[in-house]
């Protein structure tokens, strides 16, 4: 009878932080900037540590409504 000395794989918890900034330039035009950072998630198999994960993601979005039918108007309208 043989026994295996293999350990079970394990991984550390990944963590992330996100941020979003939105700016309305005109009645029907707005833009947003987004950023995400994450780290952690290192996997260990049989005592051998894998690569530490770490990354940053950046994004920009812009939107222009071509007609009033596609624009909901000012957010404050009807909410004051």
C-alpha positions as CSV (number, residue, x, y, z in Angstrom):
1,X,0.0,0.0,0.0
2,X,1.4,3.4,-1.0
3,X,0.5,6.7,0.4
4,X,0.6,10.0,-1.4
5,X,2.4,13.0,0.1
6,X,0.7,15.4,-2.3
7,X,-0.8,18.4,-0.7
8,X,-4.1,19.9,-1.8
9,X,-3.9,23.0,-4.0
10,X,-4.8,26.3,-2.2
11,X,-5.2,29.8,-3.3
12,X,-5.3,33.2,-1.6
13,X,-8.2,35.5,-1.9
14,X,-8.0,38.2,-4.7
15,X,-8.8,41.7,-3.7
16,X,-10.0,44.6,-6.0
17,X,-10.7,48.3,-5.8
18,X,-12.8,50.2,-8.4
19,X,-13.4,53.9,-9.1
20,X,-15.8,55.7,-11.5
21,X,-16.0,59.3,-12.4
22,X,-18.9,60.6,-14.7
23,X,-19.2,64.1,-16.1
24,X,-22.0,65.6,-18.1
25,X,-20.6,68.1,-20.6
26,X,-23.9,69.1,-22.3
27,X,-27.6,68.1,-22.2
28,X,-27.1,64.9,-24.2
29,X,-23.3,64.3,-24.0
30,X,-21.5,62.6,-21.1
31,X,-18.2,60.8,-20.5
32,X,-17.0,58.4,-17.8
33,X,-13.5,57.3,-16.6
34,X,-13.2,54.0,-14.8
35,X,-10.2,52.4,-13.0
36,X,-9.8,48.9,-11.4
37,X,-6.9,47.5,-9.4
38,X,-6.7,43.9,-8.2
39,X,-4.1,41.8,-6.4
40,X,-3.8,38.5,-4.7
41,X,-5.1,35.1,-5.8
42,X,-1.7,33.4,-5.6
43,X,-2.1,29.6,-6.0
44,X,0.1,27.1,-4.1
45,X,0.4,23.4,-5.3
46,X,2.5,20.9,-3.4
47,X,4.2,23.7,-1.5
48,X,5.3,25.5,-4.7
49,X,3.9,29.1,-4.9
50,X,2.6,30.3,-8.2
51,X,2.8,33.8,-9.5
52,X,1.2,36.7,-7.5
53,X,-1.6,38.3,-9.6
54,X,-1.7,42.0,-9.9
55,X,-3.2,44.2,-12.6
56,X,-4.7,47.7,-13.4
57,X,-7.4,48.3,-15.9
58,X,-8.4,51.8,-17.1
59,X,-11.4,52.7,-19.3
60,X,-13.1,55.7,-20.9
61,X,-16.7,55.8,-22.2
62,X,-18.4,58.6,-24.0
63,X,-22.1,58.9,-25.0
64,X,-24.0,61.3,-27.2
65,X,-27.8,61.1,-27.6
66,X,-28.7,61.8,-31.2
67,X,-32.3,62.8,-30.4
68,X,-34.4,63.7,-27.4
69,X,-36.2,60.4,-27.7
70,X,-32.9,58.7,-26.6
71,X,-32.2,61.1,-23.8
72,X,-34.0,61.0,-20.4
73,X,-33.4,64.7,-19.8
74,X,-31.8,66.3,-16.8
75,X,-31.5,63.9,-13.8
76,X,-32.8,66.6,-11.4
77,X,-36.0,67.1,-13.4
78,X,-38.9,65.9,-11.3
79,X,-36.7,65.0,-8.4
80,X,-36.5,68.4,-6.6
